[in-house]
Amino acid sequence: MRMVDIIAKKRNGDALTEKEIRFFIQHYMNDDIPDYQVSALLMAIYYQGMNQQETAVLTQSMVDSGDLIDLSAINGHKVDKHSTGGVGDKITLIVGPLVAAAGVPVAKMSGRGLGHTGGTIDKLESIPGFKVEISNQEFVDNVNRHKLAVVGQTGNLAPADKKLYALRDVTATVESIPLIASSIMSKKIASGADSIVLDVKTGSGAFMKTYEESKQLAKEMVKIGNQLDKATIAVISDMNQPLGYEVGNANEIKEAIEVLQGKNVSDLRELAIELSAQMTLLAGVYQTYEHAASELEKLMDNGNAYHALKEFVKAQGGDTSVIDDPHQLSSSQYHIDVKAENTGFIHGMEADTIGIAAMHLGAGRATKEDTIDHGVGVSLHKKIGDQVKAGDTLVTLHSNQEKVDEVAELVKSAFTIKPKQSERRKMIYNVIK
Ligand code: URA
């Protein structure tokens, strides 16, 4: 088999066979095929696409290139949740304890933030003492005991994806649905859960800006999961504004705790119930969506989910006094209000710009090597549809630098204020099964 023939076949719009896809992945990993040939193939895939069979085979080949996490020592049906990435997305910190309170084991590997999106692992490190690296045995024991553990990614998961992604990044071939779908699903499948709930974001702060693109990606990932024997459901949710009111690390932990303590932050609560309902249905704990949603509401309201959060934090060495009193979590030296210049209604908010502003304050990383300041971030005072008067505070910047004029201007530019009230955004657009 020759790589040049595989490139030509895809360039001409024909489907590749399993043998051809496996050949290209294996030989690329062995450094027998040069980057320039793989780049050409990626560009051919970008233009010609891949059918369902090809995408599933590509995913499986990338899974097979590395370790497969073995979660068999954990009792019960393990369900993973994955978000395609957003701003203010602290939903794992609510869904994890909520689903655990319903009896579903959650053995979660999470990532760190990069660019305008945050990562659960960085957020958890805002809790004094919390360990994101624990031994495999401790991970398994914690999930068996408390139904929840969250750790940073360990093992060599889907290294072919890592190598291909780096090449896609510099060859303008990231934005290809089969390549994105296989990339995400290879890492999820290698993580070892029995089934997967995907939170596919759509809007200004998301990887996919339009609903149609998000739906296509969601459908593709669900098909891959099901074809590779992992029951998979995708929820398409709004990312035209940050989730909740807090963007950062410690402040996002604080908001997640408050929701579990009973505060009604409506978008966070709605998304948490939706994702948790899908997870518990996949795990077979509840039989109907309505029953799942009403039981999960109860677990949120009766404090069981909050209790599960405390148990999980304690088991991973975290100081639970900050869970009881989240105001103890680290904060910044300066709190600078950014005011509205016009009167009207919030019509739009560029979520990615708010994420970038938080990153400039030190809450996120521009490059992988950057360090994080856990106490800084952005608090929103208004969301889309809210009325605003000139002089009202739109956001508060939490900073350790006194002068943040550029960040304040950036945040202000993220808001569109119009005289007429616009509709509030809906949170859940669709569920793809
Ligand atoms: N996230 C991934 O993991 N892979 C992609 O290709 C795009 C986003």
Residues whose N, C-alpha, C, O or C-beta is under 5 A from the ligand:
A	BS01	URA	V174 L179 I180 S183 I184
